Amino acid sequence: MTTRKIIILASIGLALFMIIPATPANADCYYCNPLLFPFAVAAAAVGTAAAIVTAPFCPYCGPHYYYAPAPAPVYYSPPPYPSYRVWVRGHYNRYGAWVPGHWRHPQ
């Protein structure tokens, strides 16, 4: 790249760097229609009146008048007792006595 191109690109970058922050930050409404302003004022008035009218009932509704209550705590039940049975083959116990086969629930 030649020196001339570098100087031109650097000057364009510097100019953009100096111009862009100088533009004001506007909070304009791009889709505002002057005919909608009376409705916006009426909505603000109705919302304010609703808050004022319902404010005396706030102590009777508990701490969650304006916000949703916290979710209930989760309690997990113990695992269910196994419903299957196990066949225990016939065997000799530790005393030498024969124990015939039988069904048993696992512990």
MDAnalysis code that builds the backbone (N, CA, C; Angstrom):
import MDAnalysis as mda
import numpy as np

u = mda.Universe.empty(321, n_residues=107, atom_resindex=np.repeat(np.arange(107), 3), trajectory=True)
u.add_TopologyAttr("name", ["N", "CA", "C"] * 107)
u.add_TopologyAttr("resid", np.arange(1, 108))
u.add_TopologyAttr("resname", ["MET", "THR", "THR", "ARG", "LYS", "ILE", "ILE", "ILE", "LEU", "ALA", "SER", "ILE", "GLY", "LEU", "ALA", "LEU", "PHE", "MET", "ILE", "ILE", "PRO", "ALA", "THR", "PRO", "ALA", "ASN", "ALA", "ASP", "CYS", "TYR", "TYR", "CYS", "ASN", "PRO", "LEU", "LEU", "PHE", "PRO", "PHE", "ALA", "VAL", "ALA", "ALA", "ALA", "ALA", "VAL", "GLY", "THR", "ALA", "ALA", "ALA", "ILE", "VAL", "THR", "ALA", "PRO", "PHE", "CYS", "PRO", "TYR", "CYS", "GLY", "PRO", "HIS", "TYR", "TYR", "TYR", "ALA", "PRO", "ALA", "PRO", "ALA", "PRO", "VAL", "TYR", "TYR", "SER", "PRO", "PRO", "PRO", "TYR", "PRO", "SER", "TYR", "ARG", "VAL", "TRP", "VAL", "ARG", "GLY", "HIS", "TYR", "ASN", "ARG", "TYR", "GLY", "ALA", "TRP", "VAL", "PRO", "GLY", "HIS", "TRP", "ARG", "HIS", "PRO", "GLN"])
u.atoms.positions = np.array([
    [0.854, -1.161, 0.000],
    [0.000, 0.000, 0.000],
    [0.907, 1.233, 0.000],
    [0.522, 2.170, -0.790],
    [1.362, 3.358, -0.896],
    [1.111, 4.288, 0.284],
    [2.025, 5.187, 0.447],
    [1.946, 6.145, 1.549],
    [0.732, 7.042, 1.394],
    [0.419, 7.384, 0.145],
    [-0.721, 8.271, -0.102],
    [-2.033, 7.607, 0.354],
    [-2.226, 6.306, 0.047],
    [-3.439, 5.593, 0.456],
    [-3.524, 5.495, 1.981],
    [-2.392, 5.262, 2.617],
    [-2.378, 5.170, 4.077],
    [-2.791, 6.497, 4.694],
    [-2.290, 7.596, 4.161],
    [-2.633, 8.921, 4.699],
    [-4.115, 9.211, 4.468],
    [-4.635, 8.865, 3.292],
    [-6.040, 9.120, 3.003],
    [-6.940, 8.299, 3.933],
    [-6.647, 7.005, 4.080],
    [-7.449, 6.158, 4.961],
    [-7.352, 6.602, 6.421],
    [-6.177, 7.003, 6.848],
    [-6.024, 7.480, 8.221],
    [-6.794, 8.773, 8.444],
    [-6.791, 9.681, 7.468],
    [-7.523, 10.942, 7.636],
    [-9.038, 10.701, 7.626],
    [-9.519, 9.761, 6.787],
    [-10.942, 9.437, 6.789],
    [-11.337, 8.811, 8.133],
    [-10.511, 7.895, 8.614],
    [-10.795, 7.277, 9.914],
    [-10.778, 8.302, 11.036],
    [-9.836, 9.218, 11.018],
    [-9.773, 10.254, 12.049],
    [-10.976, 11.185, 11.968],
    [-11.389, 11.520, 10.743],
    [-12.557, 12.399, 10.576],
    [-13.821, 11.700, 11.106],
    [-13.988, 10.419, 10.790],
    [-15.154, 9.689, 11.301],
    [-15.107, 9.564, 12.819],
    [-13.914, 9.351, 13.331],
    [-13.758, 9.239, 14.774],
    [-14.116, 10.540, 15.484],
    [-13.872, 11.663, 14.834],
    [-14.178, 12.951, 15.449],
    [-15.621, 13.374, 15.201],
    [-16.233, 12.945, 14.112],
    [-17.582, 13.391, 13.778],
    [-18.641, 12.558, 14.505],
    [-18.482, 11.257, 14.558],
    [-19.513, 10.375, 15.100],
    [-19.818, 10.680, 16.573],
    [-18.835, 10.855, 17.464],
    [-19.203, 11.175, 18.850],
    [-19.818, 12.561, 19.006],
    [-19.661, 13.443, 18.018],
    [-20.199, 14.796, 18.131],
    [-21.693, 14.840, 17.814],
    [-22.248, 13.781, 17.223],
    [-23.673, 13.782, 16.919],
    [-24.449, 13.593, 18.218],
    [-25.535, 14.336, 18.391],
    [-26.301, 14.228, 19.638],
    [-27.068, 12.909, 19.705],
    [-27.276, 12.447, 20.902],
    [-28.065, 11.239, 21.123],
    [-29.511, 11.667, 21.302],
    [-30.333, 11.358, 20.335],
    [-31.737, 11.752, 20.373],
    [-32.585, 10.564, 20.785],
    [-33.591, 10.848, 21.565],
    [-34.551, 9.822, 21.957],
    [-35.870, 10.095, 21.268],
    [-35.798, 10.377, 19.998],
    [-37.000, 10.689, 19.241],
    [-37.785, 9.424, 18.940],
    [-39.072, 9.597, 18.794],
    [-39.944, 8.502, 18.406],
    [-40.056, 8.537, 16.884],
    [-39.672, 7.484, 16.238],
    [-39.672, 7.487, 14.780],
    [-41.071, 7.291, 14.214],
    [-41.968, 6.687, 14.972],
    [-43.312, 6.424, 14.481],
    [-44.346, 7.235, 15.256],
    [-43.996, 8.413, 15.661],
    [-44.926, 9.244, 16.420],
    [-45.873, 9.968, 15.469],
    [-47.108, 9.957, 15.843],
    [-48.119, 10.659, 15.075],
    [-48.756, 11.660, 16.026],
    [-48.868, 12.915, 15.628],
    [-49.461, 13.912, 16.538],
    [-50.881, 13.568, 16.965],
    [-51.580, 12.746, 16.202],
    [-52.935, 12.385, 16.577],
    [-52.965, 11.384, 17.725],
    [-51.828, 10.752, 18.033],
    [-51.774, 9.765, 19.107],
    [-51.462, 10.375, 20.472],
    [-51.044, 11.638, 20.491],
    [-50.677, 12.250, 21.761],
    [-51.844, 12.340, 22.745],
    [-53.076, 12.674, 22.328],
    [-54.176, 12.688, 23.302],
    [-54.417, 11.324, 23.936],
    [-54.256, 10.268, 23.160],
    [-54.428, 8.926, 23.714],
    [-53.321, 8.596, 24.708],
    [-52.102, 9.043, 24.442],
    [-50.997, 8.804, 25.368],
    [-51.231, 9.544, 26.678],
    [-51.724, 10.777, 26.585],
    [-52.023, 11.551, 27.800],
    [-53.156, 10.891, 28.577],
    [-54.180, 10.422, 27.864],
    [-55.300, 9.760, 28.537],
    [-54.841, 8.468, 29.202],
    [-53.971, 7.718, 28.557],
    [-53.467, 6.477, 29.154],
    [-52.647, 6.770, 30.406],
    [-51.842, 7.809, 30.371],
    [-51.075, 8.177, 31.561],
    [-51.999, 8.603, 32.694],
    [-53.057, 9.327, 32.363],
    [-53.994, 9.770, 33.401],
    [-54.749, 8.587, 33.996],
    [-55.191, 7.653, 33.160],
    [-55.913, 6.480, 33.659],
    [-55.002, 5.614, 34.521],
    [-53.744, 5.420, 34.105],
    [-52.803, 4.622, 34.899],
    [-52.528, 5.262, 36.251],
    [-52.348, 6.582, 36.270],
    [-52.114, 7.276, 37.533],
    [-53.346, 7.201, 38.433],
    [-54.538, 7.382, 37.848],
    [-55.762, 7.299, 38.652],
    [-55.954, 5.892, 39.212],
    [-55.639, 4.873, 38.431],
    [-55.773, 3.495, 38.919],
    [-54.824, 3.230, 40.077],
    [-53.607, 3.750, 39.998],
    [-52.659, 3.562, 41.098],
    [-53.117, 4.282, 42.358],
    [-53.695, 5.474, 42.184],
    [-54.165, 6.230, 43.354],
    [-55.386, 5.568, 43.981],
    [-56.312, 5.097, 43.159],
    [-57.538, 4.497, 43.683],
    [-57.258, 3.182, 44.389],
    [-56.346, 2.381, 43.864],
    [-56.083, 1.068, 44.460],
    [-55.033, 1.109, 45.560],
    [-54.397, 2.242, 45.801],
    [-53.364, 2.326, 46.837],
    [-53.887, 2.010, 48.236],
    [-55.108, 2.422, 48.635],
    [-55.580, 2.079, 49.988],
    [-55.758, 0.581, 50.207],
    [-55.936, -0.191, 49.150],
    [-56.125, -1.632, 49.301],
    [-54.812, -2.392, 49.385],
    [-53.719, -1.714, 49.203],
    [-52.405, -2.368, 49.199],
    [-52.101, -3.096, 50.504],
    [-52.387, -2.540, 51.697],
    [-52.073, -3.284, 52.931],
    [-52.881, -4.562, 53.096],
    [-54.061, -4.627, 52.486],
    [-54.905, -5.809, 52.644],
    [-54.504, -6.946, 51.705],
    [-53.731, -6.638, 50.712],
    [-53.376, -7.660, 49.713],
    [-52.064, -8.354, 50.036],
    [-51.382, -7.974, 51.063],
    [-50.134, -8.623, 51.421],
    [-48.942, -8.000, 50.709],
    [-47.799, -8.633, 50.843],
    [-46.581, -8.036, 50.294],
    [-46.466, -8.161, 48.778],
    [-47.363, -8.912, 48.142],
    [-47.224, -9.149, 46.705],
    [-48.315, -8.433, 45.924],
    [-48.560, -7.178, 46.243],
    [-49.638, -6.456, 45.579],
    [-49.258, -6.105, 44.143],
    [-48.059, -5.609, 43.961],
    [-47.641, -5.196, 42.630],
    [-46.778, -6.232, 41.930],
    [-46.256, -7.180, 42.637],
    [-45.355, -8.162, 42.055],
    [-45.909, -9.561, 42.260],
    [-45.484, -10.463, 41.418],
    [-45.917, -11.856, 41.550],
    [-45.224, -12.480, 42.755],
    [-45.883, -13.382, 43.464],
    [-45.239, -14.024, 44.615],
    [-44.100, -14.931, 44.166],
    [-43.204, -15.176, 45.075],
    [-42.079, -16.056, 44.780],
    [-42.590, -17.477, 44.588],
    [-41.915, -18.254, 43.775],
    [-42.380, -19.632, 43.588],
    [-42.261, -20.435, 44.878],
    [-43.142, -21.382, 45.028],
    [-43.151, -22.205, 46.232],
    [-41.905, -23.090, 46.266],
    [-41.393, -23.376, 47.453],
    [-40.223, -24.250, 47.519],
    [-40.584, -25.654, 47.066],
    [-39.605, -26.323, 46.543],
    [-39.828, -27.666, 46.014],
    [-39.358, -28.673, 47.047],
    [-40.249, -29.556, 47.436],
    [-39.902, -30.627, 48.360],
    [-39.994, -31.945, 47.604],
    [-38.904, -32.650, 47.561],
    [-38.872, -33.912, 46.851],
    [-39.264, -35.037, 47.807],
    [-40.142, -35.885, 47.363],
    [-40.544, -37.013, 48.190],
    [-39.470, -38.090, 48.143],
    [-39.438, -38.958, 49.127],
    [-38.456, -40.030, 49.078],
    [-38.775, -40.966, 47.915],
    [-37.802, -41.678, 47.452],
    [-38.077, -42.566, 46.325],
    [-39.104, -43.620, 46.716],
    [-39.948, -44.011, 45.780],
    [-40.994, -44.983, 46.117],
    [-40.389, -46.341, 46.442],
    [-41.124, -47.076, 47.256],
    [-40.683, -48.418, 47.604],
    [-40.739, -49.273, 46.351],
    [-39.698, -50.033, 46.096],
    [-39.712, -50.817, 44.861],
    [-40.880, -51.795, 44.843],
    [-41.577, -51.826, 43.743],
    [-42.763, -52.662, 43.651],
    [-42.447, -54.060, 43.107],
    [-41.214, -54.286, 42.744],
    [-40.871, -55.601, 42.212],
    [-40.350, -56.503, 43.330],
    [-40.426, -57.792, 43.091],
    [-39.930, -58.750, 44.082],
    [-38.750, -59.508, 43.485],
    [-37.947, -60.060, 44.363],
    [-36.763, -60.804, 43.945],
    [-36.903, -62.250, 44.436],
    [-36.605, -63.197, 43.569],
    [-36.638, -64.604, 43.949],
    [-35.305, -64.985, 44.572],
    [-35.347, -65.453, 45.784],
    [-34.142, -65.902, 46.485],
    [-34.109, -67.429, 46.392],
    [-33.036, -67.944, 45.800],
    [-32.947, -69.398, 45.654],
    [-32.774, -70.076, 47.001],
    [-33.119, -71.322, 47.035],
    [-32.909, -72.077, 48.259],
    [-31.422, -72.178, 48.591],
    [-31.100, -72.073, 49.859],
    [-29.688, -72.086, 50.269],
    [-29.591, -72.513, 51.745],
    [-28.381, -72.741, 52.166],
    [-28.123, -73.039, 53.574],
    [-27.778, -71.744, 54.291],
    [-28.356, -71.514, 55.450],
    [-28.015, -70.315, 56.207],
    [-26.717, -70.551, 56.985],
    [-26.302, -69.588, 57.783],
    [-25.012, -69.697, 58.470],
    [-25.001, -70.759, 59.562],
    [-26.171, -71.230, 59.963],
    [-26.225, -72.270, 60.988],
    [-26.319, -73.665, 60.378],
    [-26.330, -73.760, 59.050],
    [-26.387, -75.043, 58.373],
    [-27.781, -75.540, 58.099],
    [-28.793, -74.745, 58.358],
    [-30.170, -75.147, 58.094],
    [-30.545, -74.758, 56.661],
    [-31.355, -75.614, 56.032],
    [-31.796, -75.348, 54.663],
    [-32.934, -74.328, 54.675],
    [-32.791, -73.287, 53.824],
    [-33.825, -72.264, 53.654],
    [-34.383, -72.440, 52.247],
    [-35.675, -72.785, 52.102],
    [-36.238, -72.974, 50.765],
    [-36.342, -71.638, 50.017],
    [-36.442, -71.716, 48.693],
    [-36.566, -70.501, 47.875],
    [-37.848, -69.751, 48.195],
    [-37.770, -68.412, 48.073],
    [-38.930, -67.583, 48.394],
    [-38.785, -66.225, 47.709],
    [-39.910, -65.509, 47.653],
    [-39.913, -64.156, 47.106],
    [-39.623, -63.159, 48.222],
    [-38.853, -62.118, 47.891],
    [-38.515, -61.105, 48.893],
    [-38.442, -59.746, 48.233],
    [-38.901, -58.724, 48.942],
    [-38.761, -57.340, 48.447],
    [-37.348, -56.877, 48.741],
    [-36.679, -56.214, 47.792],
    [-35.314, -55.734, 48.067],
    [-35.341, -54.606, 49.087],
    [-34.336, -54.494, 49.856],
    [-34.243, -53.465, 50.901],
    [-33.570, -52.236, 50.352],
])
